[in-house]
Amino acid sequence: MDLVYFLFSQTLLFTIPLLIVALGGMFSERSGVVNIALEGIMIIGAFGGIYFINMSQTHGWMNGLPLFLVALVISAVIGGLFSLLHAYAAINLKSDQTISGTALNMLAPALGLFIAKVTLDGLPNVMFRNTFRIVEVPFLSQIPIIGDLFFKNTYLSTFIGLFILVVSWFFIYKTRTGLRIRACGENPHAADAAGINVPKIRYLGVVLSGVLAGMGGLIYIIPISTEYNCTVAGYGFLALAVLIFGNWKPWRIAGAALFFGVMKTLAYTYGSIPILSSLGLPSVIFKLIPFVATLIILTFTSKDSAAPKAAGIPYDKSTR
């Protein structure tokens, strides 16, 4: 049973950042802007948060959960600001959104490494101490089964991710702004005729994606390492696959994130699973599992995907 609890906790560590970043991508694409810059936004958002944690722990400003929450806000703000570059290129300049996103993916690690080397005595890695794991939540950890699964050896980010899922569903389907986002992604000319400011709504969608991707970058890095070298190992691209597999819908995205979280867990904890470790396969085979699963799943589900009709198409008010 201890193995089950361990695997479940590891699955959550991989699932939650995937969920948050994919939900961010949903807001952007639902508004009509394809955002393949999620990888770069994760990188720069994580860099901002980790850099602040490093400075705080070095100078003794704060520690523990307050430090985590402040760093999370910083990552969200930096991610939102960085995404404005993509929004300006895609909405105002009407540039190719794939090229714009690729440019941000290339800029983010270079910018992070440059700042780290200039300000941290030439070191490319930003070091930090993980003091954010919650050993157990009082009272709740005593609940049979659920307590061991969710409230022991956990991170606050798990509950933040679940909260974001519920809020995202409510926002996109139950609010006027959510309706406007969906309208701009499906038929921006009809939305404009109804008095909706299409560029403004698309800016909102892209910035929301940046905020969530920035948060997701920090949430991904903290449990798996104590140093950051401006990479998230392709997690932003995996989040795009989750978004497509989830058909741009919050609850389906959650299911897709959980599936890929399980695949990622198998790839990194196979040595703890007797059946898998006894196979004697090279470690690289297991590490390929999430990406092979991505290709297989998208091959069989892409034909049924219902992407927003206007996603990736620059809006020009003069053409219909």
HUBELPE-V913283 format. One record per helix or strand of 2 or more residues. SS is the DSSP state (alpha for helix, beta for strand). FROM is the first residue (numbers start at 0). TO is the last residue. If there is no record, write none. Layout:
BEGIN
SS:FROM:TO ; SS:FROM:TO
END
This chain:
BEGIN
alpha:1:30 ; alpha:37:58 ; alpha:63:91 ; alpha:96:118 ; beta:125:126 ; beta:133:135 ; alpha:139:141 ; alpha:145:149 ; beta:151:153 ; alpha:155:173 ; alpha:175:185 ; alpha:187:192 ; alpha:197:221 ; beta:226:227 ; alpha:234:244 ; alpha:249:271 ; alpha:273:276 ; alpha:282:286 ; alpha:288:303
END
